[in-house]
């Protein structure tokens, strides 16, 4: 962590309380913008949302502002959101998210069951073999829910 400390911006020492682990995600900023630690953090501060419309207020939320070229590491369970983009430039961010091989099941069930058979299975069975996501988007394929590929299979046998 000492080497990492020299290259990362941080709001306070408490952000390093959680060690980097298998569910750590990273964000590499290509343009400057703010990330909120909780869903409510940025949106209510920028006035883009009604504070009362957000269930579960987090008064301890912090705003993390990052410059271009910054790298943010966060546990995959971190609640966050982007604030309103009030600049003239688009916000660009690379967020490579992955799961290490040892976290995956021994056998890739979604590939071992032919799509035409998987399309006929009950929804829960399809979810259990991998045609599902963890909200909001963990497990998607090419930006969409994996069950969309099964819908295409039933329309084009």
Biotite code that builds the C-alpha atoms (Angstrom):
import biotite.structure as struc

atoms = struc.array([
    struc.Atom([0.000, 0.000, 0.000], chain_id="A", res_id=1, res_name="UNK", atom_name="CA", element="C"),
    struc.Atom([2.913, 2.415, 0.524], chain_id="A", res_id=2, res_name="UNK", atom_name="CA", element="C"),
    struc.Atom([3.720, 2.531, -3.191], chain_id="A", res_id=3, res_name="UNK", atom_name="CA", element="C"),
    struc.Atom([0.037, 2.983, -4.043], chain_id="A", res_id=4, res_name="UNK", atom_name="CA", element="C"),
    struc.Atom([-0.325, 5.862, -1.560], chain_id="A", res_id=5, res_name="UNK", atom_name="CA", element="C"),
    struc.Atom([2.123, 7.962, -3.566], chain_id="A", res_id=6, res_name="UNK", atom_name="CA", element="C"),
    struc.Atom([0.003, 7.833, -6.720], chain_id="A", res_id=7, res_name="UNK", atom_name="CA", element="C"),
    struc.Atom([-3.559, 8.073, -5.406], chain_id="A", res_id=8, res_name="UNK", atom_name="CA", element="C"),
    struc.Atom([-5.575, 11.061, -4.327], chain_id="A", res_id=9, res_name="UNK", atom_name="CA", element="C"),
    struc.Atom([-7.659, 10.396, -1.260], chain_id="A", res_id=10, res_name="UNK", atom_name="CA", element="C"),
    struc.Atom([-9.996, 12.335, 0.952], chain_id="A", res_id=11, res_name="UNK", atom_name="CA", element="C"),
    struc.Atom([-8.740, 10.811, 4.171], chain_id="A", res_id=12, res_name="UNK", atom_name="CA", element="C"),
    struc.Atom([-6.891, 7.878, 5.701], chain_id="A", res_id=13, res_name="UNK", atom_name="CA", element="C"),
    struc.Atom([-10.164, 6.086, 6.509], chain_id="A", res_id=14, res_name="UNK", atom_name="CA", element="C"),
    struc.Atom([-10.633, 5.312, 2.800], chain_id="A", res_id=15, res_name="UNK", atom_name="CA", element="C"),
    struc.Atom([-7.840, 2.727, 3.082], chain_id="A", res_id=16, res_name="UNK", atom_name="CA", element="C"),
    struc.Atom([-9.518, 0.891, 5.985], chain_id="A", res_id=17, res_name="UNK", atom_name="CA", element="C"),
    struc.Atom([-10.689, -1.823, 3.555], chain_id="A", res_id=18, res_name="UNK", atom_name="CA", element="C"),
    struc.Atom([-7.827, -3.795, 1.959], chain_id="A", res_id=19, res_name="UNK", atom_name="CA", element="C"),
    struc.Atom([-7.730, -4.386, -1.790], chain_id="A", res_id=20, res_name="UNK", atom_name="CA", element="C"),
    struc.Atom([-9.365, -7.755, -2.373], chain_id="A", res_id=21, res_name="UNK", atom_name="CA", element="C"),
    struc.Atom([-11.086, -9.935, -4.973], chain_id="A", res_id=22, res_name="UNK", atom_name="CA", element="C"),
    struc.Atom([-14.078, -7.622, -5.252], chain_id="A", res_id=23, res_name="UNK", atom_name="CA", element="C"),
    struc.Atom([-12.090, -4.414, -5.660], chain_id="A", res_id=24, res_name="UNK", atom_name="CA", element="C"),
    struc.Atom([-12.992, -2.376, -8.740], chain_id="A", res_id=25, res_name="UNK", atom_name="CA", element="C"),
    struc.Atom([-11.027, 0.439, -10.287], chain_id="A", res_id=26, res_name="UNK", atom_name="CA", element="C"),
    struc.Atom([-11.862, 3.565, -12.212], chain_id="A", res_id=27, res_name="UNK", atom_name="CA", element="C"),
    struc.Atom([-9.266, 5.309, -14.388], chain_id="A", res_id=28, res_name="UNK", atom_name="CA", element="C"),
    struc.Atom([-10.369, 8.860, -15.145], chain_id="A", res_id=29, res_name="UNK", atom_name="CA", element="C"),
    struc.Atom([-9.767, 10.302, -18.587], chain_id="A", res_id=30, res_name="UNK", atom_name="CA", element="C"),
    struc.Atom([-11.534, 13.550, -17.628], chain_id="A", res_id=31, res_name="UNK", atom_name="CA", element="C"),
    struc.Atom([-12.003, 15.266, -14.285], chain_id="A", res_id=32, res_name="UNK", atom_name="CA", element="C"),
    struc.Atom([-15.228, 14.714, -12.381], chain_id="A", res_id=33, res_name="UNK", atom_name="CA", element="C"),
    struc.Atom([-16.618, 13.846, -8.980], chain_id="A", res_id=34, res_name="UNK", atom_name="CA", element="C"),
    struc.Atom([-17.702, 10.474, -7.673], chain_id="A", res_id=35, res_name="UNK", atom_name="CA", element="C"),
    struc.Atom([-19.895, 10.276, -4.587], chain_id="A", res_id=36, res_name="UNK", atom_name="CA", element="C"),
    struc.Atom([-19.292, 7.688, -1.922], chain_id="A", res_id=37, res_name="UNK", atom_name="CA", element="C"),
    struc.Atom([-23.021, 7.131, -1.508], chain_id="A", res_id=38, res_name="UNK", atom_name="CA", element="C"),
    struc.Atom([-25.883, 7.534, -3.963], chain_id="A", res_id=39, res_name="UNK", atom_name="CA", element="C"),
    struc.Atom([-27.090, 10.697, -2.267], chain_id="A", res_id=40, res_name="UNK", atom_name="CA", element="C"),
    struc.Atom([-23.695, 12.394, -1.976], chain_id="A", res_id=41, res_name="UNK", atom_name="CA", element="C"),
    struc.Atom([-23.319, 14.240, -5.250], chain_id="A", res_id=42, res_name="UNK", atom_name="CA", element="C"),
    struc.Atom([-26.879, 14.556, -6.496], chain_id="A", res_id=43, res_name="UNK", atom_name="CA", element="C"),
    struc.Atom([-28.205, 16.477, -3.494], chain_id="A", res_id=44, res_name="UNK", atom_name="CA", element="C"),
    struc.Atom([-25.114, 18.699, -3.351], chain_id="A", res_id=45, res_name="UNK", atom_name="CA", element="C"),
    struc.Atom([-25.482, 19.738, -6.982], chain_id="A", res_id=46, res_name="UNK", atom_name="CA", element="C"),
    struc.Atom([-29.221, 20.310, -6.638], chain_id="A", res_id=47, res_name="UNK", atom_name="CA", element="C"),
    struc.Atom([-30.157, 17.920, -9.433], chain_id="A", res_id=48, res_name="UNK", atom_name="CA", element="C"),
    struc.Atom([-32.482, 15.853, -7.259], chain_id="A", res_id=49, res_name="UNK", atom_name="CA", element="C"),
    struc.Atom([-34.961, 16.349, -4.479], chain_id="A", res_id=50, res_name="UNK", atom_name="CA", element="C"),
    struc.Atom([-33.167, 15.211, -1.274], chain_id="A", res_id=51, res_name="UNK", atom_name="CA", element="C"),
    struc.Atom([-36.423, 13.790, 0.055], chain_id="A", res_id=52, res_name="UNK", atom_name="CA", element="C"),
    struc.Atom([-36.795, 11.532, -3.008], chain_id="A", res_id=53, res_name="UNK", atom_name="CA", element="C"),
    struc.Atom([-33.751, 9.459, -2.019], chain_id="A", res_id=54, res_name="UNK", atom_name="CA", element="C"),
    struc.Atom([-34.595, 6.693, 0.461], chain_id="A", res_id=55, res_name="UNK", atom_name="CA", element="C"),
    struc.Atom([-31.929, 6.031, 3.074], chain_id="A", res_id=56, res_name="UNK", atom_name="CA", element="C"),
    struc.Atom([-30.118, 9.325, 3.617], chain_id="A", res_id=57, res_name="UNK", atom_name="CA", element="C"),
    struc.Atom([-26.383, 9.064, 4.243], chain_id="A", res_id=58, res_name="UNK", atom_name="CA", element="C"),
    struc.Atom([-25.331, 12.210, 6.122], chain_id="A", res_id=59, res_name="UNK", atom_name="CA", element="C"),
    struc.Atom([-21.764, 10.875, 6.339], chain_id="A", res_id=60, res_name="UNK", atom_name="CA", element="C"),
    struc.Atom([-21.417, 10.690, 2.545], chain_id="A", res_id=61, res_name="UNK", atom_name="CA", element="C"),
    struc.Atom([-18.308, 12.226, 1.068], chain_id="A", res_id=62, res_name="UNK", atom_name="CA", element="C"),
    struc.Atom([-17.577, 13.604, -2.384], chain_id="A", res_id=63, res_name="UNK", atom_name="CA", element="C"),
    struc.Atom([-14.496, 12.337, -4.165], chain_id="A", res_id=64, res_name="UNK", atom_name="CA", element="C"),
    struc.Atom([-13.114, 14.685, -6.838], chain_id="A", res_id=65, res_name="UNK", atom_name="CA", element="C"),
    struc.Atom([-10.569, 13.245, -9.232], chain_id="A", res_id=66, res_name="UNK", atom_name="CA", element="C"),
    struc.Atom([-8.288, 14.825, -11.828], chain_id="A", res_id=67, res_name="UNK", atom_name="CA", element="C"),
    struc.Atom([-7.637, 13.341, -15.284], chain_id="A", res_id=68, res_name="UNK", atom_name="CA", element="C"),
    struc.Atom([-5.269, 10.392, -15.026], chain_id="A", res_id=69, res_name="UNK", atom_name="CA", element="C"),
    struc.Atom([-6.359, 9.540, -11.483], chain_id="A", res_id=70, res_name="UNK", atom_name="CA", element="C"),
    struc.Atom([-7.052, 5.977, -10.453], chain_id="A", res_id=71, res_name="UNK", atom_name="CA", element="C"),
    struc.Atom([-9.716, 5.181, -7.877], chain_id="A", res_id=72, res_name="UNK", atom_name="CA", element="C"),
    struc.Atom([-9.866, 1.775, -6.216], chain_id="A", res_id=73, res_name="UNK", atom_name="CA", element="C"),
    struc.Atom([-13.067, 0.836, -4.429], chain_id="A", res_id=74, res_name="UNK", atom_name="CA", element="C"),
    struc.Atom([-14.693, -2.244, -3.025], chain_id="A", res_id=75, res_name="UNK", atom_name="CA", element="C"),
    struc.Atom([-17.311, -3.567, -5.444], chain_id="A", res_id=76, res_name="UNK", atom_name="CA", element="C"),
    struc.Atom([-20.070, -2.932, -2.900], chain_id="A", res_id=77, res_name="UNK", atom_name="CA", element="C"),
    struc.Atom([-19.388, 0.826, -2.697], chain_id="A", res_id=78, res_name="UNK", atom_name="CA", element="C"),
    struc.Atom([-22.549, 2.902, -3.237], chain_id="A", res_id=79, res_name="UNK", atom_name="CA", element="C"),
    struc.Atom([-21.698, 5.701, -5.623], chain_id="A", res_id=80, res_name="UNK", atom_name="CA", element="C"),
    struc.Atom([-23.029, 7.973, -8.291], chain_id="A", res_id=81, res_name="UNK", atom_name="CA", element="C"),
    struc.Atom([-21.836, 10.677, -10.614], chain_id="A", res_id=82, res_name="UNK", atom_name="CA", element="C"),
    struc.Atom([-22.993, 14.229, -10.131], chain_id="A", res_id=83, res_name="UNK", atom_name="CA", element="C"),
    struc.Atom([-24.382, 16.436, -12.864], chain_id="A", res_id=84, res_name="UNK", atom_name="CA", element="C"),
    struc.Atom([-21.871, 17.146, -15.626], chain_id="A", res_id=85, res_name="UNK", atom_name="CA", element="C"),
    struc.Atom([-21.841, 20.948, -15.741], chain_id="A", res_id=86, res_name="UNK", atom_name="CA", element="C"),
    struc.Atom([-18.853, 21.192, -18.063], chain_id="A", res_id=87, res_name="UNK", atom_name="CA", element="C"),
    struc.Atom([-18.792, 21.463, -21.856], chain_id="A", res_id=88, res_name="UNK", atom_name="CA", element="C"),
    struc.Atom([-16.766, 18.252, -22.157], chain_id="A", res_id=89, res_name="UNK", atom_name="CA", element="C"),
    struc.Atom([-17.936, 14.661, -21.893], chain_id="A", res_id=90, res_name="UNK", atom_name="CA", element="C"),
    struc.Atom([-16.877, 12.672, -18.835], chain_id="A", res_id=91, res_name="UNK", atom_name="CA", element="C"),
    struc.Atom([-14.715, 9.755, -19.831], chain_id="A", res_id=92, res_name="UNK", atom_name="CA", element="C"),
    struc.Atom([-13.874, 6.887, -17.500], chain_id="A", res_id=93, res_name="UNK", atom_name="CA", element="C"),
    struc.Atom([-12.477, 3.396, -17.956], chain_id="A", res_id=94, res_name="UNK", atom_name="CA", element="C"),
    struc.Atom([-13.866, 0.937, -15.432], chain_id="A", res_id=95, res_name="UNK", atom_name="CA", element="C"),
    struc.Atom([-12.386, -2.494, -16.015], chain_id="A", res_id=96, res_name="UNK", atom_name="CA", element="C"),
    struc.Atom([-14.359, -4.782, -13.751], chain_id="A", res_id=97, res_name="UNK", atom_name="CA", element="C"),
    struc.Atom([-13.584, -8.434, -13.551], chain_id="A", res_id=98, res_name="UNK", atom_name="CA", element="C"),
    struc.Atom([-13.900, -11.506, -11.460], chain_id="A", res_id=99, res_name="UNK", atom_name="CA", element="C"),
    struc.Atom([-10.777, -13.549, -10.768], chain_id="A", res_id=100, res_name="UNK", atom_name="CA", element="C"),
    struc.Atom([-10.823, -17.071, -12.167], chain_id="A", res_id=101, res_name="UNK", atom_name="CA", element="C"),
    struc.Atom([-11.022, -18.653, -8.722], chain_id="A", res_id=102, res_name="UNK", atom_name="CA", element="C"),
    struc.Atom([-14.287, -16.802, -7.980], chain_id="A", res_id=103, res_name="UNK", atom_name="CA", element="C"),
    struc.Atom([-15.990, -18.350, -11.025], chain_id="A", res_id=104, res_name="UNK", atom_name="CA", element="C"),
    struc.Atom([-17.645, -21.775, -10.873], chain_id="A", res_id=105, res_name="UNK", atom_name="CA", element="C"),
    struc.Atom([-15.588, -24.791, -11.911], chain_id="A", res_id=106, res_name="UNK", atom_name="CA", element="C"),
    struc.Atom([-17.727, -25.296, -15.019], chain_id="A", res_id=107, res_name="UNK", atom_name="CA", element="C"),
    struc.Atom([-19.144, -22.489, -17.139], chain_id="A", res_id=108, res_name="UNK", atom_name="CA", element="C"),
    struc.Atom([-22.774, -23.608, -17.045], chain_id="A", res_id=109, res_name="UNK", atom_name="CA", element="C"),
    struc.Atom([-24.106, -21.001, -19.470], chain_id="A", res_id=110, res_name="UNK", atom_name="CA", element="C"),
    struc.Atom([-21.843, -22.360, -22.220], chain_id="A", res_id=111, res_name="UNK", atom_name="CA", element="C"),
    struc.Atom([-22.446, -26.044, -21.402], chain_id="A", res_id=112, res_name="UNK", atom_name="CA", element="C"),
    struc.Atom([-26.200, -25.771, -22.067], chain_id="A", res_id=113, res_name="UNK", atom_name="CA", element="C"),
    struc.Atom([-27.089, -25.051, -25.719], chain_id="A", res_id=114, res_name="UNK", atom_name="CA", element="C"),
    struc.Atom([-28.910, -21.716, -26.116], chain_id="A", res_id=115, res_name="UNK", atom_name="CA", element="C"),
    struc.Atom([-32.002, -23.313, -27.660], chain_id="A", res_id=116, res_name="UNK", atom_name="CA", element="C"),
    struc.Atom([-32.359, -25.539, -24.558], chain_id="A", res_id=117, res_name="UNK", atom_name="CA", element="C"),
    struc.Atom([-31.537, -22.725, -22.104], chain_id="A", res_id=118, res_name="UNK", atom_name="CA", element="C"),
    struc.Atom([-34.206, -20.547, -23.749], chain_id="A", res_id=119, res_name="UNK", atom_name="CA", element="C"),
    struc.Atom([-36.859, -23.151, -22.822], chain_id="A", res_id=120, res_name="UNK", atom_name="CA", element="C"),
    struc.Atom([-35.809, -23.508, -19.161], chain_id="A", res_id=121, res_name="UNK", atom_name="CA", element="C"),
    struc.Atom([-37.760, -21.802, -16.351], chain_id="A", res_id=122, res_name="UNK", atom_name="CA", element="C"),
    struc.Atom([-36.421, -18.333, -15.585], chain_id="A", res_id=123, res_name="UNK", atom_name="CA", element="C"),
    struc.Atom([-34.906, -19.356, -12.225], chain_id="A", res_id=124, res_name="UNK", atom_name="CA", element="C"),
    struc.Atom([-32.995, -22.209, -13.903], chain_id="A", res_id=125, res_name="UNK", atom_name="CA", element="C"),
    struc.Atom([-31.659, -19.780, -16.537], chain_id="A", res_id=126, res_name="UNK", atom_name="CA", element="C"),
    struc.Atom([-30.538, -17.434, -13.764], chain_id="A", res_id=127, res_name="UNK", atom_name="CA", element="C"),
    struc.Atom([-28.747, -20.250, -11.940], chain_id="A", res_id=128, res_name="UNK", atom_name="CA", element="C"),
    struc.Atom([-26.721, -21.241, -15.014], chain_id="A", res_id=129, res_name="UNK", atom_name="CA", element="C"),
    struc.Atom([-25.577, -17.667, -15.633], chain_id="A", res_id=130, res_name="UNK", atom_name="CA", element="C"),
    struc.Atom([-28.279, -15.877, -17.624], chain_id="A", res_id=131, res_name="UNK", atom_name="CA", element="C"),
    struc.Atom([-28.703, -13.218, -14.959], chain_id="A", res_id=132, res_name="UNK", atom_name="CA", element="C"),
    struc.Atom([-27.138, -10.055, -13.622], chain_id="A", res_id=133, res_name="UNK", atom_name="CA", element="C"),
    struc.Atom([-26.505, -8.653, -10.185], chain_id="A", res_id=134, res_name="UNK", atom_name="CA", element="C"),
    struc.Atom([-28.093, -5.186, -10.199], chain_id="A", res_id=135, res_name="UNK", atom_name="CA", element="C"),
    struc.Atom([-27.388, -2.798, -11.592], chain_id="A", res_id=136, res_name="UNK", atom_name="CA", element="C"),
    struc.Atom([-25.265, -4.455, -14.311], chain_id="A", res_id=137, res_name="UNK", atom_name="CA", element="C"),
    struc.Atom([-22.770, -7.032, -12.995], chain_id="A", res_id=138, res_name="UNK", atom_name="CA", element="C"),
    struc.Atom([-22.698, -9.888, -15.488], chain_id="A", res_id=139, res_name="UNK", atom_name="CA", element="C"),
    struc.Atom([-24.062, -8.134, -18.550], chain_id="A", res_id=140, res_name="UNK", atom_name="CA", element="C"),
    struc.Atom([-22.945, -9.143, -22.062], chain_id="A", res_id=141, res_name="UNK", atom_name="CA", element="C"),
    struc.Atom([-22.043, -6.381, -24.524], chain_id="A", res_id=142, res_name="UNK", atom_name="CA", element="C"),
    struc.Atom([-23.909, -3.877, -22.351], chain_id="A", res_id=143, res_name="UNK", atom_name="CA", element="C"),
    struc.Atom([-27.186, -5.817, -22.109], chain_id="A", res_id=144, res_name="UNK", atom_name="CA", element="C"),
    struc.Atom([-28.782, -8.451, -19.890], chain_id="A", res_id=145, res_name="UNK", atom_name="CA", element="C"),
    struc.Atom([-27.614, -11.957, -20.933], chain_id="A", res_id=146, res_name="UNK", atom_name="CA", element="C"),
    struc.Atom([-31.210, -13.187, -21.261], chain_id="A", res_id=147, res_name="UNK", atom_name="CA", element="C"),
    struc.Atom([-31.538, -10.906, -24.316], chain_id="A", res_id=148, res_name="UNK", atom_name="CA", element="C"),
    struc.Atom([-29.315, -13.374, -26.190], chain_id="A", res_id=149, res_name="UNK", atom_name="CA", element="C"),
    struc.Atom([-31.808, -16.138, -25.403], chain_id="A", res_id=150, res_name="UNK", atom_name="CA", element="C"),
    struc.Atom([-34.703, -14.026, -26.679], chain_id="A", res_id=151, res_name="UNK", atom_name="CA", element="C"),
    struc.Atom([-32.858, -13.639, -29.969], chain_id="A", res_id=152, res_name="UNK", atom_name="CA", element="C"),
    struc.Atom([-32.345, -17.419, -30.041], chain_id="A", res_id=153, res_name="UNK", atom_name="CA", element="C"),
    struc.Atom([-36.073, -18.153, -29.744], chain_id="A", res_id=154, res_name="UNK", atom_name="CA", element="C"),
    struc.Atom([-36.899, -15.637, -32.514], chain_id="A", res_id=155, res_name="UNK", atom_name="CA", element="C"),
    struc.Atom([-34.187, -16.954, -34.870], chain_id="A", res_id=156, res_name="UNK", atom_name="CA", element="C"),
    struc.Atom([-33.971, -20.742, -34.352], chain_id="A", res_id=157, res_name="UNK", atom_name="CA", element="C"),
])
